[in-house]
């Protein structure tokens, strides 16, 4: 796709382009985060920082409520159960 000069880009085209780029970043960041969270839980990374469980590690050190992390991990697993053609493609 040819790039238009900034002066020729209409406001709705810029919003559309930026929205699509942002959606890609959010999806990529989301799946990256939940993959890391799963690995941190599986490998008990929290123990290396003096925590006895992942709840306090995520709440206090990572800054995301563990309850939220568990919800996101549920979404990750649901996506993984989808047929390959329906799964988001890595960017």
GROMACS elastic network, one bead per residue, 0.5 to 0.9 nm:
[ bonds ]
;  ai    aj funct       b0    kb
    3     6     6  0.89758   500
    4     7     6  0.80312   500
    4     8     6  0.61580   500
    4     9     6  0.62665   500
    5     8     6  0.54318   500
    5     9     6  0.66055   500
    6     9     6  0.53622   500
    6    10     6  0.85523   500
    7    10     6  0.79818   500
    9    12     6  0.83268   500
    9    13     6  0.62954   500
    9    14     6  0.65003   500
   10    13     6  0.52385   500
   10    14     6  0.64294   500
   10    15     6  0.88269   500
   11    14     6  0.51973   500
   11    15     6  0.62672   500
   11    16     6  0.85980   500
   12    15     6  0.50892   500
   12    16     6  0.60358   500
   12    17     6  0.85216   500
   13    16     6  0.50541   500
   13    17     6  0.60360   500
   13    18     6  0.84849   500
   14    17     6  0.51004   500
   14    18     6  0.59743   500
   14    19     6  0.83379   500
   15    18     6  0.51781   500
   15    19     6  0.59054   500
   15    20     6  0.85712   500
   16    19     6  0.51131   500
   16    20     6  0.62423   500
   16    21     6  0.86598   500
   17    20     6  0.52974   500
   17    21     6  0.62573   500
   17    22     6  0.85982   500
   18    21     6  0.50863   500
   18    22     6  0.60037   500
   18    23     6  0.85419   500
   19    22     6  0.50846   500
   19    23     6  0.61489   500
   19    24     6  0.87198   500
   20    23     6  0.50896   500
   20    24     6  0.63599   500
   20    25     6  0.87769   500
   21    24     6  0.51896   500
   21    25     6  0.63495   500
   21    26     6  0.87258   500
   22    25     6  0.50658   500
   22    26     6  0.61115   500
   22    27     6  0.85873   500
   23    26     6  0.51495   500
   23    27     6  0.61230   500
   23    28     6  0.84679   500
   24    27     6  0.53125   500
   24    28     6  0.60569   500
   24    29     6  0.84239   500
   24    91     6  0.74209   500
   25    28     6  0.51572   500
   25    29     6  0.58842   500
   25    30     6  0.83634   500
   25    91     6  0.85662   500
   26    29     6  0.50790   500
   26    30     6  0.58910   500
   26    31     6  0.86068   500
   27    30     6  0.50926   500
   27    31     6  0.62889   500
   27    32     6  0.85175   500
   27    88     6  0.83445   500
   27    90     6  0.89375   500
   27    91     6  0.89863   500
   28    31     6  0.54561   500
   28    32     6  0.61135   500
   28    33     6  0.85884   500
   28    90     6  0.69584   500
   28    91     6  0.66532   500
   29    32     6  0.50474   500
   29    33     6  0.60196   500
   29    34     6  0.86489   500
   30    33     6  0.51858   500
   30    34     6  0.62779   500
   30    35     6  0.85963   500
   30    72     6  0.84569   500
   31    34     6  0.52347   500
   31    35     6  0.60490   500
   31    36     6  0.85427   500
   31    76     6  0.72100   500
   31    90     6  0.89856   500
   32    35     6  0.52558   500
   32    36     6  0.62723   500
   32    37     6  0.86297   500
   33    36     6  0.51634   500
   33    37     6  0.60505   500
   33    38     6  0.86331   500
   34    38     6  0.60499   500
   34    39     6  0.84795   500
   34    69     6  0.73938   500
   34    72     6  0.66276   500
   34    73     6  0.60008   500
   34    76     6  0.70550   500
   35    38     6  0.52487   500
   35    39     6  0.62954   500
   35    40     6  0.86625   500
   35    73     6  0.82335   500
   35    76     6  0.82443   500
   36    39     6  0.50250   500
   36    40     6  0.60311   500
   36    41     6  0.85965   500
   37    40     6  0.50002   500
   37    41     6  0.62052   500
   37    42     6  0.85609   500
   37    58     6  0.88750   500
   37    69     6  0.74258   500
   37    73     6  0.80859   500
   38    41     6  0.51874   500
   38    42     6  0.60684   500
   38    43     6  0.85025   500
   38    73     6  0.72681   500
   39    42     6  0.50279   500
   39    43     6  0.59044   500
   39    44     6  0.81338   500
   39    45     6  0.82797   500
   40    43     6  0.53062   500
   40    44     6  0.57156   500
   40    45     6  0.50086   500
   40    46     6  0.72234   500
   40    54     6  0.84217   500
   41    45     6  0.65729   500
   41    46     6  0.75778   500
   41    53     6  0.88485   500
   41    54     6  0.64693   500
   42    45     6  0.79949   500
   43    46     6  0.85250   500
   44    47     6  0.58297   500
   44    48     6  0.78372   500
   44    53     6  0.80773   500
   44    54     6  0.75552   500
   45    48     6  0.56595   500
   45    49     6  0.73758   500
   45    51     6  0.88846   500
   45    54     6  0.83230   500
   45    57     6  0.87987   500
   46    49     6  0.53725   500
   46    50     6  0.67364   500
   46    51     6  0.52823   500
   46    52     6  0.70298   500
   46    53     6  0.66534   500
   46    54     6  0.59331   500
   46    56     6  0.85031   500
   46    57     6  0.56052   500
   46    58     6  0.83192   500
   46    61     6  0.89882   500
   47    50     6  0.52072   500
   47    51     6  0.50434   500
   47    52     6  0.58845   500
   47    53     6  0.73531   500
   47    54     6  0.84442   500
   47    57     6  0.86466   500
   48    51     6  0.73764   500
   49    52     6  0.89609   500
   49    57     6  0.79323   500
   49    61     6  0.87692   500
   50    57     6  0.86489   500
   51    54     6  0.72045   500
   51    55     6  0.86965   500
   51    56     6  0.66725   500
   51    57     6  0.59941   500
   52    55     6  0.87016   500
   52    56     6  0.79402   500
   52    57     6  0.82861   500
   53    56     6  0.62809   500
   53    57     6  0.67709   500
   54    58     6  0.60306   500
   54    59     6  0.83555   500
   54    66     6  0.72265   500
   55    58     6  0.55615   500
   55    59     6  0.61030   500
   55    60     6  0.84190   500
   55    65     6  0.75186   500
   55    66     6  0.50643   500
   55    67     6  0.78594   500
   56    60     6  0.55793   500
   56    61     6  0.75803   500
   56    65     6  0.84976   500
   56    66     6  0.75832   500
   57    60     6  0.54697   500
   57    61     6  0.52305   500
   57    62     6  0.65287   500
   57    63     6  0.84354   500
   57    66     6  0.81529   500
   58    61     6  0.56497   500
   58    63     6  0.59265   500
   58    64     6  0.55304   500
   58    65     6  0.59819   500
   58    66     6  0.54134   500
   58    69     6  0.79699   500
   59    62     6  0.62417   500
   59    63     6  0.51519   500
   59    64     6  0.52796   500
   59    66     6  0.58806   500
   59    67     6  0.88956   500
   60    63     6  0.55657   500
   60    64     6  0.78003   500
   60    65     6  0.82418   500
   61    64     6  0.82974   500
   62    65     6  0.84168   500
   63    66     6  0.89798   500
   64    67     6  0.84327   500
   64    68     6  0.68874   500
   64    69     6  0.69781   500
   65    68     6  0.52539   500
   65    69     6  0.64744   500
   65    70     6  0.88413   500
   66    70     6  0.61570   500
   66    71     6  0.86206   500
   67    70     6  0.51891   500
   67    71     6  0.64153   500
   67    72     6  0.88003   500
   68    71     6  0.50672   500
   68    72     6  0.62378   500
   68    73     6  0.86101   500
   69    72     6  0.50636   500
   69    73     6  0.61297   500
   69    74     6  0.86449   500
   70    73     6  0.50125   500
   70    74     6  0.62821   500
   70    75     6  0.87947   500
   71    74     6  0.50785   500
   71    75     6  0.64899   500
   71    76     6  0.87825   500
   72    75     6  0.50284   500
   72    76     6  0.62445   500
   72    77     6  0.87335   500
   73    77     6  0.62490   500
   73    78     6  0.86067   500
   74    77     6  0.51797   500
   74    78     6  0.62124   500
   74    79     6  0.86825   500
   75    78     6  0.50301   500
   75    79     6  0.61845   500
   75    80     6  0.86031   500
   76    79     6  0.52149   500
   76    80     6  0.62699   500
   76    81     6  0.88581   500
   77    81     6  0.64115   500
   78    81     6  0.52177   500
   78    82     6  0.68077   500
   79    82     6  0.53269   500
   79    83     6  0.86629   500
   79    86     6  0.84309   500
   79    87     6  0.62402   500
   79    88     6  0.81620   500
   80    83     6  0.79315   500
   80    84     6  0.81283   500
   80    87     6  0.70932   500
   81    84     6  0.84332   500
   81    87     6  0.86260   500
   82    85     6  0.79971   500
   82    86     6  0.60727   500
   82    87     6  0.60909   500
   83    86     6  0.54731   500
   83    87     6  0.66236   500
   84    87     6  0.52770   500
   84    88     6  0.84368   500
   85    88     6  0.81583   500
   85    89     6  0.87793   500
   86    89     6  0.87550   500
   88    91     6  0.89364   500
